[in-house]
């Protein structure tokens, strides 16, 4: 009998590969939270300006939130 040990099977490797494509929850929380907060602040501050400025600020806040969320994930890990 052979005493060869297999550390990972092909099925386990494919499951781990699929898992790594998902974004962590912390990235979603930061993106949505910062997008909403930046939209609300822009709505108050830029009240006399046209409406697309508020949406643009919200989108910029969401993109910034994605970056901050990934930094948070690398530094502190995920929430759950």
C-alpha positions as CSV (number, residue, x, y, z in Angstrom):
1,X,0.0,0.0,0.0
2,X,1.2,3.4,-0.9
3,X,1.3,6.1,1.8
4,X,0.8,9.1,-0.6
5,X,-1.1,11.9,1.0
6,X,-3.0,14.4,-1.1
7,X,-3.3,17.8,0.4
8,X,-6.1,19.1,-1.8
9,X,-8.5,17.5,-4.3
10,X,-9.5,19.0,-7.6
11,X,-13.0,19.7,-6.3
12,X,-11.8,21.6,-3.3
13,X,-9.5,23.7,-5.4
14,X,-12.3,24.7,-7.8
15,X,-14.5,25.7,-4.8
16,X,-11.8,27.9,-3.4
17,X,-11.3,29.5,-6.8
18,X,-15.0,30.3,-7.1
19,X,-15.0,31.8,-3.5
20,X,-12.2,34.2,-4.3
21,X,-14.2,35.9,-7.0
22,X,-16.8,37.3,-4.6
23,X,-16.3,40.7,-3.0
24,X,-16.2,40.9,0.8
25,X,-19.2,42.4,2.6
26,X,-17.2,45.2,4.0
27,X,-16.6,46.5,0.5
28,X,-20.3,46.7,-0.2
29,X,-21.0,48.4,3.2
30,X,-18.4,51.1,2.5
31,X,-19.5,51.7,-1.1
32,X,-23.2,51.9,-0.3
33,X,-22.7,53.9,2.9
34,X,-20.3,56.4,1.5
35,X,-22.4,56.8,-1.7
36,X,-25.5,57.6,0.4
37,X,-23.6,59.9,2.7
38,X,-21.9,61.9,0.0
39,X,-25.3,62.2,-1.9
40,X,-27.0,63.6,1.2
41,X,-24.2,66.0,2.0
42,X,-24.1,67.2,-1.6
43,X,-27.9,67.6,-1.6
44,X,-27.6,69.9,1.4
45,X,-24.4,71.8,0.4
46,X,-25.2,72.1,-3.4
47,X,-28.9,72.8,-3.0
48,X,-28.9,75.6,-5.6
49,X,-26.9,73.5,-8.1
50,X,-28.4,71.2,-10.8
51,X,-29.5,67.8,-9.8
52,X,-26.8,65.8,-11.7
53,X,-24.1,67.2,-9.4
54,X,-25.7,65.4,-6.5
55,X,-25.8,62.1,-8.4
56,X,-22.2,62.6,-9.6
57,X,-21.1,63.2,-6.0
58,X,-22.9,60.1,-4.9
59,X,-21.2,58.0,-7.6
60,X,-17.8,59.4,-6.7
61,X,-18.5,58.6,-3.1
62,X,-19.4,55.0,-4.0
63,X,-16.2,54.6,-6.0
64,X,-14.2,56.0,-3.1
65,X,-16.1,53.6,-0.8
66,X,-15.0,50.7,-2.9
67,X,-11.4,51.7,-2.5
68,X,-11.7,52.3,1.2
69,X,-13.6,49.0,1.6
70,X,-10.8,47.0,0.0
71,X,-8.2,48.8,2.2
72,X,-10.3,48.0,5.2
73,X,-10.6,44.4,4.2
74,X,-6.8,44.1,3.7
75,X,-6.1,45.8,7.1
76,X,-8.9,44.5,9.4
77,X,-10.6,41.7,7.5
78,X,-14.3,41.2,6.8
79,X,-17.2,42.0,9.1
80,X,-18.6,38.5,9.4
